[in-house]
Amino acid sequence: MYRLFVIAALLALLYYLLRRTLRKLGQNELQAKSRERKESGKQMIQDPVCRVFVPRENAVSETIGGQTYFFCSRNCAIAFQKQLSA
């Protein structure tokens, strides 16, 4: 009879520890994602046309063919679209 109580207590302890670990992992992932979002504005992006690096927050973004490209100016975005269509 005592064995059942010991086994039940061990299972309860295992459940508690597992649940606590999974919660911490979830919180760590959320914190990492929020840090990534904050840092994404500070990231430097290279323009595919003139090869200039610009901050991602200041770059001109265009979605072409389902993919997002970043450019230093509107003129580079237009030139890139012309290169793709040629």
C-alpha positions as CSV (number, residue, x, y, z in Angstrom):
1,M,0.0,0.0,0.0
2,Y,2.9,2.3,0.8
3,R,4.4,1.7,-2.5
4,L,1.3,3.2,-4.2
5,F,1.6,6.4,-2.2
6,V,5.3,6.6,-3.0
7,I,4.7,6.0,-6.7
8,A,1.9,8.6,-6.7
9,A,4.1,11.1,-5.0
10,L,6.9,10.5,-7.4
11,L,4.6,10.9,-10.4
12,A,3.2,14.1,-9.0
13,L,6.7,15.5,-8.4
14,L,7.7,14.4,-12.0
15,Y,4.6,16.1,-13.4
16,Y,5.3,19.3,-11.5
17,L,9.0,19.5,-12.5
18,L,8.2,18.7,-16.2
19,R,5.4,21.4,-16.3
20,R,7.7,24.0,-14.7
21,T,10.5,23.2,-17.2
22,L,8.2,23.5,-20.2
23,R,6.9,26.8,-19.0
24,K,10.4,28.2,-18.6
25,L,11.3,27.0,-22.1
26,G,8.2,28.7,-23.5
27,Q,9.1,32.0,-21.7
28,N,12.7,31.8,-22.9
29,E,11.4,31.4,-26.5
30,L,9.1,34.4,-26.1
31,Q,11.9,36.5,-24.7
32,A,14.2,35.5,-27.6
33,K,11.6,36.4,-30.2
34,S,11.0,39.8,-28.6
35,R,14.7,40.5,-28.5
36,E,14.9,39.4,-32.2
37,R,12.2,41.8,-33.1
38,K,13.9,44.7,-31.3
39,E,17.2,43.9,-32.9
40,S,15.8,43.5,-36.4
41,G,15.6,47.2,-36.8
42,K,19.3,47.6,-36.0
43,Q,20.3,45.0,-38.6
44,M,22.2,46.1,-41.6
45,I,20.8,44.9,-45.0
46,Q,22.8,44.9,-48.3
47,D,21.1,46.3,-51.3
48,P,21.2,43.7,-54.1
49,V,21.6,46.3,-56.8
50,C,24.3,48.7,-55.6
51,R,25.6,46.6,-52.7
52,V,25.3,49.4,-50.2
53,F,24.5,48.4,-46.6
54,V,21.6,50.3,-45.0
55,P,19.8,49.9,-41.6
56,R,16.8,47.6,-42.0
57,E,14.5,50.1,-40.5
58,N,15.4,52.7,-43.1
59,A,15.5,50.4,-46.1
60,V,12.8,50.3,-48.8
61,S,11.2,46.9,-48.9
62,E,9.6,45.3,-51.9
63,T,8.0,41.9,-52.2
64,I,8.8,40.4,-55.5
65,G,7.8,36.8,-56.5
66,G,6.8,36.1,-52.9
67,Q,10.2,37.1,-51.5
68,T,11.0,40.3,-49.6
69,Y,14.0,42.4,-50.8
70,F,15.4,45.5,-49.1
71,F,16.9,48.4,-51.1
72,C,18.7,51.6,-50.2
73,S,16.3,53.7,-52.4
74,R,13.2,53.5,-54.6
75,N,15.4,53.8,-57.7
76,C,17.3,50.6,-56.8
77,A,14.0,48.8,-56.3
78,I,12.9,49.8,-59.8
79,A,16.2,48.8,-61.3
80,F,16.0,45.4,-59.6
81,Q,12.5,44.8,-61.0
82,K,13.8,45.7,-64.4
83,Q,16.7,43.3,-64.1
84,L,14.3,40.5,-63.1
85,S,11.9,41.1,-66.0
86,A,14.7,41.2,-68.6
